[in-house]
Amino acid sequence: MRKVAIVGIGQVPVREHWDSGLREMAVRAILDAMQDADVRNCDALYVGNMLAGYLSDQSNLGALLADYAGLQVSEAVSLEAACGSGAAAFRQAVLAVASGMVESAIAVGVEKLTEHSDVSPTNGLATAADADFEAAMGLSFVAINALLMRRYMHEYKCRKENFAGFVINAHDNARHNPHAMFRQAIHLEQYQHAKLIADPINLLDSSPIADGAAAVVIVPAEQAKQFAQPAVIVNACEVGVDTLSLSKRKDPLKLGAVTQSTQRAMQTAGINHTDIDLLEAHDAFSVMTTLALEAAGFAEYGQGTQLANPATIGINGKLPLSTFGGLKARGHPVGATGMYQIVEAVTQLRHQAPDAIQVSDAKRAMVQNIGGSASYVVTTILERDKA
């Protein structure tokens, strides 16, 4: 397998896009990525999406978007892996180019979650859980994460406000991200008094659903010098899989798929935790941030919330986290989220982030996209091209 590089990126702002449909957002992101790479076509298109068939009555997105973007491709396909759909599409694009089956590929993630009066996005998101043994019992994803947070607080004698630092950090970074949905800072008192959604999870523990699309252009690394933008090398893109239902796991507070994918990615890239300059985490809920940091090996079990301080996860900290606001403040257009994470990490490694959130001398980033209750996890290691 040959090394591959990202040479073009594109994204639309994360919003409620009342004036744009799913195809318009996706095509805009695709064309922006192609313009960034200065290419007119690619050999293959991989689309990450979770709910277009359910909410928009539209499947077969690969053919649809290739058509509307004017692409002459040999392959166009869509992939679904719940909230991990964006990274699933990215991984397939990486594998296609790395294998030599194609010379260039576009990966795009897109989701349209607003403007639906006859169907519920909440019900759609619940399809990522076990339909018979979780969703049928009335468990939404907020409820599932509330159970995890309550169990965590009980097992580790953790206080609710210990999670606040992750939320405050995300919002502080999003202030400087022009594509973020919530560009305002919050403070501890706001977090403590936020409206409860599913006890103990409150409104500020939760990422907002939204519309969005983000895309990248991928080519063989040996061709990267032909492109105008600084190349970012994909050193690893590895998957971990766990049970769909939490009830099937030996310990629901230990995310086995996160551990698997992190260990595989670091082994493939030949690095360890201290080599990571920034981490784009899947902070859909503050408790998921905590559990993922522990499972990935950045903290001991039960001590993840101790990282929730500026000295550790701030832009100038030891492990800058969710540098553009993460799912929490940038927004969470589920099937597109994994691609937003990749685009943001590439921007950091190109040293093109806004000054206030540019990680100093960033060379290597880890990106982690989680599907379901960490039943499907993709961990990617990206590195600025040394050439």
Secondary structure in CASP SS format (residue, H / E / C, confidence):
PFRMAT SS
TARGET T0000
AUTHOR 0000-0000-0000
METHOD secondary structure of the structure
MODEL  1
M C 1.00
R C 1.00
K C 1.00
V E 1.00
A E 1.00
I E 1.00
V E 1.00
G E 1.00
I E 1.00
G E 1.00
Q E 1.00
V C 1.00
P C 1.00
V C 1.00
R E 1.00
E C 1.00
H C 1.00
W C 1.00
D C 1.00
S C 1.00
G C 1.00
L H 1.00
R H 1.00
E H 1.00
M H 1.00
A H 1.00
V H 1.00
R H 1.00
A H 1.00
I H 1.00
L H 1.00
D H 1.00
A H 1.00
M H 1.00
Q H 1.00
D H 1.00
A H 1.00
D C 1.00
V C 1.00
R C 1.00
N C 1.00
C C 1.00
D C 1.00
A E 1.00
L E 1.00
Y E 1.00
V E 1.00
G E 1.00
N C 1.00
M C 1.00
L C 1.00
A H 1.00
G H 1.00
Y H 1.00
L H 1.00
S C 1.00
D C 1.00
Q C 1.00
S C 1.00
N C 1.00
L H 1.00
G H 1.00
A H 1.00
L H 1.00
L H 1.00
A H 1.00
D H 1.00
Y H 1.00
A H 1.00
G C 1.00
L C 1.00
Q C 1.00
V C 1.00
S C 1.00
E E 1.00
A E 1.00
V E 1.00
S E 1.00
L E 1.00
E C 1.00
A C 1.00
A H 1.00
C H 1.00
G H 1.00
S H 1.00
G H 1.00
A H 1.00
A H 1.00
A H 1.00
F H 1.00
R H 1.00
Q H 1.00
A H 1.00
V H 1.00
L H 1.00
A H 1.00
V H 1.00
A H 1.00
S H 1.00
G C 1.00
M C 1.00
V C 1.00
E C 1.00
S C 1.00
A E 1.00
I E 1.00
A E 1.00
V E 1.00
G E 1.00
V E 1.00
E E 1.00
K C 1.00
L C 1.00
T C 1.00
E C 1.00
H C 1.00
S C 1.00
D C 1.00
V C 1.00
S C 1.00
P H 1.00
T H 1.00
N H 1.00
G H 1.00
L H 1.00
A H 1.00
T H 1.00
A H 1.00
A C 1.00
D C 1.00
A C 1.00
D C 1.00
F C 1.00
E C 1.00
A H 1.00
A H 1.00
M H 1.00
G C 1.00
L C 1.00
S C 1.00
F H 1.00
V H 1.00
A H 1.00
I H 1.00
N H 1.00
A H 1.00
L H 1.00
L H 1.00
M H 1.00
R H 1.00
R H 1.00
Y H 1.00
M H 1.00
H H 1.00
E H 1.00
Y H 1.00
K C 1.00
C C 1.00
R C 1.00
K H 1.00
E H 1.00
N H 1.00
F H 1.00
A H 1.00
G H 1.00
F H 1.00
V H 1.00
I H 1.00
N H 1.00
A H 1.00
H H 1.00
D H 1.00
N H 1.00
A H 1.00
R C 1.00
H C 1.00
N C 1.00
P C 1.00
H C 1.00
A C 1.00
M C 1.00
F C 1.00
R C 1.00
Q C 1.00
A C 1.00
I C 1.00
H C 1.00
L H 1.00
E H 1.00
Q H 1.00
Y H 1.00
Q H 1.00
H C 1.00
A C 1.00
K C 1.00
L E 1.00
I E 1.00
A E 1.00
D C 1.00
P C 1.00
I E 1.00
N E 1.00
L H 1.00
L H 1.00
D H 1.00
S E 1.00
S C 1.00
P C 1.00
I E 1.00
A C 1.00
D E 1.00
G E 1.00
A E 1.00
A E 1.00
A E 1.00
V E 1.00
V E 1.00
I E 1.00
V E 1.00
P E 1.00
A H 1.00
E H 1.00
Q H 1.00
A H 1.00
K H 1.00
Q H 1.00
F C 1.00
A C 1.00
Q C 1.00
P C 1.00
A C 1.00
V E 1.00
I E 1.00
V E 1.00
N E 1.00
A E 1.00
C E 1.00
E E 1.00
V E 1.00
G E 1.00
V E 1.00
D C 1.00
T C 1.00
L C 1.00
S C 1.00
L H 1.00
S H 1.00
K H 1.00
R C 1.00
K C 1.00
D C 1.00
P C 1.00
L C 1.00
K C 1.00
L C 1.00
G H 1.00
A H 1.00
V H 1.00
T H 1.00
Q H 1.00
S H 1.00
T H 1.00
Q H 1.00
R H 1.00
A H 1.00
M H 1.00
Q H 1.00
T H 1.00
A H 1.00
G C 1.00
I C 1.00
N C 1.00
H H 1.00
T H 1.00
D H 1.00
I C 1.00
D C 1.00
L E 1.00
L E 1.00
E E 1.00
A C 1.00
H C 1.00
D C 1.00
A C 1.00
F E 1.00
S H 1.00
V H 1.00
M H 1.00
T H 1.00
T H 1.00
L H 1.00
A H 1.00
L H 1.00
E H 1.00
A H 1.00
A C 1.00
G C 1.00
F C 1.00
A C 1.00
E C 1.00
Y C 1.00
G C 1.00
Q C 1.00
G H 1.00
T H 1.00
Q H 1.00
L H 1.00
A C 1.00
N C 1.00
P H 1.00
A H 1.00
T H 1.00
I H 1.00
G C 1.00
I C 1.00
N C 1.00
G C 1.00
K C 1.00
L C 1.00
P C 1.00
L E 1.00
S C 1.00
T C 1.00
F C 1.00
G C 1.00
G H 1.00
L H 1.00
K H 1.00
A H 1.00
R H 1.00
G C 1.00
H E 1.00
P C 1.00
V H 1.00
G H 1.00
A H 1.00
T H 1.00
G H 1.00
M H 1.00
Y H 1.00
Q H 1.00
I H 1.00
V H 1.00
E H 1.00
A H 1.00
V H 1.00
T H 1.00
Q H 1.00
L H 1.00
R H 1.00
H C 1.00
Q C 1.00
A C 1.00
P C 1.00
D H 1.00
A H 1.00
I H 1.00
Q C 1.00
V C 1.00
S C 1.00
D C 1.00
A C 1.00
K C 1.00
R E 1.00
A E 1.00
M E 1.00
V E 1.00
Q E 1.00
N E 1.00
I E 1.00
G E 1.00
G C 1.00
S C 1.00
A C 1.00
S C 1.00
Y E 1.00
V E 1.00
V E 1.00
T E 1.00
T E 1.00
I E 1.00
L E 1.00
E E 1.00
R E 1.00
D C 1.00
K C 1.00
A C 1.00
END
